[in-house]
């Protein structure tokens, strides 16, 4: 479970880094990038929850 949390931490740090320093100039493009990145984060959260539930089942 520890490698998954490290990857999640890196994803969160990348999201914060993008929003503070690497924002796109166009608001629409920035919004699309934020939505896609947030979708990836929520998908990874659901993957971690699924893998945790599989480990608890055993």
Buried (B, 14 or more C-beta within 10 A) or exposed (E): EEEEEEEBEEBEEBBEEBEEEEEEEEEEEBEEBBEEBEEEBEEBEEEBEEEEEEEEEE
